[in-house]
Amino acid sequence: MGVLRKMLLCIWVLLAVAACSNAGVQPGVSTPAAQTDERVAISVSGAFALFPIVTLWTEAYTKLHPGVTFDIQAGGAGKGMTDMLTGAADIAMLSREARQPELDEGAFLVPVTIDAVVGTLNADNPLLEQLLARGITPEEAGKIWLSGEITTWGALLGTENTENIHVYTRSDSAGAAEMWAKFAGGTAQEELLGTAVNADPGLAEAVRQDRLGVGYNNIGFAYDPETGLPIDGLQLIPIDLNANGQIDPEESFYGERDQLTQAIADQIYPFPPARVLYLVTKGEPSPAIRDFYRWVLTDGQALVAEAGYVALTPERLQEALVLIGEE
């Protein structure tokens, strides 16, 4: 197993334990130094989607810059934005677009990578073979998570099966939930139906423990970082992109994480639930944070693919560098 995969697996396990225990850890409060050659502590809070790659980035960056330390806490995109805007964190990890009130308060967004949200099923679902062969359309997802028109597996598959679909969603303010709502035809997380579960690892575990459960997760919590396969007990719900009632070969790219990320890079997998991920400060970043951003957008991109994310286009990376004052 590669060193990067080992690190990602450790990150996943730690987050899963924290989510299942509902342990709340507040991000540290720090004041970055004015000069990058001084010792500086930077606190980061927010989206589970970004937590694995930001952890890898900060560990690599600290090895190059021992005077810079990071305190990173995952608690959902909404919490990260609140922490950053109130001064409880220096950087927010954001897995959705910023809202106008956040921009009005000074949120300064820098795009850093791309990932996606995927629908999940219990691997022991009695109708798994039919579900994987058929998939779902965005409209059907809307009837499950938004309107509640589809409540049984038979209603989804057009059979006589009367077993109820057990729907799960996120309880914390999450970019993943907003992306899934938009994919299903809604606009906001609050529209989603289902049993609400805290955190990305918690939602994955809820579906793993319920043979009739369905949910959604960021890629990093749907696939095993060691093997690149769906985590034990989960299967991914394929999207019927052309709505022809079956998953065609060109729509079948969920067996391995790298297949899915390539489909996202090729813009075959839809946006949303794929999306750009951002790091956010209140106002323009300090010199220390700007230096970290510069590294993330250049040398740090070497970690993106193996960590299960999708790189921004060279043009978007250049735009981001210009945004932070790099020509």
Secondary structure, DSSP 8 states (H G I E B T S, - for coil): --HHHHHHHHHHHHHHHHHHHT-----------SSTTS-EEEEEEE-TTTHHHHHHHHHHHHHH-TTEEEEEEE--HHHHHHHHHHTS-SEEEESS---HHHHHTTEEEEEEEEEEEEEEEETT-TTHHHHHHH-B-HHHHHHHHTS----BHHHHHTSS---B-EEEEESS--HHHHHHHHHTT-S-GGG--SEEESSHHHHHHHHHT-TTEEEEEEHHHHB-TTTSSB-TTEEEE-B-TT-SSS--GGG---SSHHHHHHHHHTT-S-TTTEEEEEEEEESS--HHHHHHHHHHTTGGGGGTTTTT-B---HHHHHHHHHHTT--
